[in-house]
Amino acid sequence: MEITGYWTGAIEIPNQLLQINVELENGDDPTGVISIPAQGVQDYPLSSLALDGKSVAFVMEMPGQSASFDGEVDAETIAGTFVQAGQSFPFELTKGEAPAADSEEEGEFLEVETDLGTLTGELETPDGDGPFPVMLIIPGSGPNDRNGNAQGINADSLKLVAEQLAEVGVASVRYGKRGAGKNQQAITSEEEMDFDQFVKDAHVWVELLDANENYTEVGIIGHSQGSLVGMLAAQKSNVDAFVSIAGAGRSIDKVIYDQLGEQLPENLLNESEEILQQVKEGNQVEDISQGLQSIFRPSVQPFLTSWMDYDPAEEITKINIPTLLVKGERDIQVPVSEAELLHKAKEDSEIVLIEKMNHVLKEAPEDRAGNMSTYVNPDLPLADGLMDGIVEFLQGNAKFQF
């Protein structure tokens, strides 16, 4: 089996995908390097690489610990189990070219000034003279650029949403997270990052659009973590409609605990429960098992505390505007029950469940490997029903004119 080449994908750790890129070269003495952008790891040499038929194994040796990857090679994918410090998580890699985190294609860009520097967003405008309704598109968790991409994720999901909105007469502005894409220079340190900063950023964008006479109604589309950001921003802004796509219905500590419960041994799960309680109360936890460092390292705890302050099911009741909840039934990151919780909390909301849609808004097969392969395929269209549901909501319940 030939494995030489560039492989990109992610480890499915709780509440997020940890993007990884691996370059492998088999032969008489197989070698390879691994990059983990979120942890500042670039081209770290693998200590061993073994290939046996369709099985491949490689190890990343670090001071005092090691991480192993054991997987099966099937055509253009490697899927298997990542193990570190006694805990294991699934991973999947797809062979191909290195994904562009934020392409530099020509476009029309806007800037806003925030209390922590300038942010850039891309404006997508329909043909014609306008004025137009406009949607602010807020990305999900992690270092996502304006198109919804990051290292290891190259689906162009949010770009496709913006383009298809423009085709029906709705303008949009989409922007990358701090530290991603065109907003790389607006990054703040992990220790200083606060969830409320994401809300402030969205609020500034809404104010800019609301003050522009080229736009009639102003709405928000929030994807994943951006759903909570969007509903909080809507509480403080003049917003006419809110669309949540793949948003959680519970506070993030409960979401994390459930995800960990499916993956951790009892001792680490019990430790996680104690850490979550302490962090939720605003306490710093220094003594953390190595197997939990990637999730609860001290530098990220203040951000988690600020995120845990919010219960989406409570916050959504505070917005008195037309609300649409969209959820894919093949989303392996956020279950349908989260959207149902939001709908129960806000009974006048509309809910649209899309049978084959996954977390990156593409149609995906039921198997995990096939689902993950869509994360790195920008050529796949958006799932059938997604844009129809959004457009019908804007024209109907929200009464947008376009």
C-alpha positions, 0 to 999 in steps of 0.5 A: 500500500502506497502512503507517501504524500501529504495527509490532512485531517483531524483528531476528534477530541471532545468539543472540537476537531484537532487539526493535524497534517502528516507527511509520510514517505514509505520505502525501506526506511519509512519516515514522516513528520506531523504538524498540529497548528493549534498547538504550534507544532510544525513538521515534528518528526515521527519516531516510527512508521510501520506499514503492514498491508493496509494497516499503518502505525506511527508514533510521535515521541515527546519529552516524557510522553508519546502519542500513537496513531493506528489506522487502516489505509483505504484508498485515499483515507487513513482512519483509526485511533489516536492514543495519548496518556491512556485516552483514545480518540478517533482520527481520520486523514485524507490524502491530498494537497495542503488546504489553504486556510484562507484563500486570497481570491479577489473580493470586496472587503470591509473593515471594522475597528474594535477595542482589540484592533481591526477586523476584516470581513468579505462582502457578498453583494447580489447583482443589481442596485439594491438596497438589499437585506444583509446577513452577518455570518459568524463562524464556529469554534476554532481558528476558522477563516471567513469561509469556515475553513481551518488547517485540516478543514477545507469545505468552503461551507460559509463561502457557499452559503454567502454565494447562494444568498447573493444569488437570491438577492441577499447580501452578506458579510462573513469574517474569520475568527481572531488569529485566522485568515485575514484576521491573523493579526487581530489575535489575542493570547489564549490566556487573555481570550474571553468569550464576550470578545467574540460577542463584541466583535459580532455586535460591532459588525451588526452596528456597521451594517445597520448604519449602512443605507445600502441595507434594509433588514439585518440578520445573523447566521451563526454556525456552531459556536457562532450560534451562541455568539449570534444570539448574544449579539442579537440581544444587544443589536438592532437585528431583524432575524436570527438563524442558528445552524448546528448550535448547542442547546446546553452550556458548554460544560455539559456538552463537553462532559457528555462528549468525554463520557463516550471516550474516557476511562472512569478515572479521567472522566471523574477528574474531568467532572471535578475540573469542569465544576471548578472552572465553571466557578471561576477557579484555576486548576493547575494539577491536571492529568497529562491525558486531559491537558489538551482540553483543560490546560490552565491557559484555556481555562479562563476562556472556558469559564467565560463560555460556560457562563451562558446557557443557550436555551436561556439566552435564546428566550431573550431575543424577540425576533424571528428565529430559525434553527437548522440541524443536520441529522448526520452531524457527528459533532452536535446531536439533533437533541441540541436543536430540539432543546433550543426549539423547546425553549423558544417555541415560536422558533422554526426548526428545520432538520436536514436528513443527510447534512453534517457539521460542515453543511454537506451531505454525508454518508452515515459512516464516520470515515465518509462523513469526515472526508467531506470536511476537506472537499470544497467542491461538494455542494451544500446539503439539499434543503439548507438554503431552501430552508433559510430562504423560505424563513427569511421571506416568510417568518422574517418577512425580508424583501428580496 
